[in-house]
Amino acid sequence: MSKPLLILLFVSLLGVPLTLYGYVMGSSNYRINADSLNMGGADSQSSSFKMQDTIGEIATGNSASNSYKMGAGYQQMQESYISISSVNNGTMSSVNGVTGGQTNASTTWTVITDNAAGYSLSIKSQTSPALQAASGGATFADYTPAGADPDFAYTYAPTESRFGFTPEGVDITARYKDNGSICNTGGLDSVDQCWDGFSTTNQIIAQGATENQPNGATTTVKYRAAVGASKIQDSGSYSATIVVTAVTL
């Protein structure tokens, strides 16, 4: 009997447009995004308000062209920004479609924001099931945890093939943290644990509560495809398009 092999290829798709941001000055410890040349001005406040003012500015107002937008004047540039970048696509090695086995890959995203309330990072698949053959219609079933929470260990029956993920990083949500044996409880981020299945609806995997510029926060998503020992999986090239979106809170 021939033993077909699976070649699994992943493509990462950033869920936000790329944006270039400038700043006035900075160092390894700080950035000043905008400054103002003027005379006078002060801070004042009471129990119900806070006000900042300035005196003597000129050439204020909004202007724009096809390549830029500028707001000139005191505090005109006080806008939050967010950026997301991925350093790699995930490529899996082959799995024997007759005798079974499993293979892994990972993708890393870095989110940078100056928003005081932080950010949220979500993930979803563009298709259902997520992992599909390039031709012929064969798929891997999306991983389904045994209960409402992710499975601490990745499990699959001898007669099935499954595809799942787990996120790791400083800002992962409570759902993907663990106490050493159970997910969605405790404060650990155990390596290669707490496995979940993809959906075509956004699932929040990481969240930061403060600004994190200039270094940002990194989240790594690990993928696993597995074929049971009694499962005959069609040979071919399989791929999944994963959409990751970062938004300010």
Beta strands, then each sheet from edge to edge (+ up, - down):
strand 1: 5-14
strand 2: 25-26
strand 3: 31-32
strand 4: 39-45
strand 5: 50-55
strand 6: 61-64
strand 7: 69-72
strand 8: 82-86
strand 9: 95-96
strand 10: 101-113
strand 11: 119-125
strand 12: 132-133
strand 13: 141-142
strand 14: 161-169
strand 15: 203-208
strand 16: 217-227
strand 17: 236-248
sheet 1: 9+ 1- 17- 11+ 15-
sheet 2: 9+ 1- 17- 12+
sheet 3: 2+ 3-
sheet 4: 4+ 5-
sheet 5: 6+ 7-
sheet 6: 8+ 10- 16+ 14- 13-
end
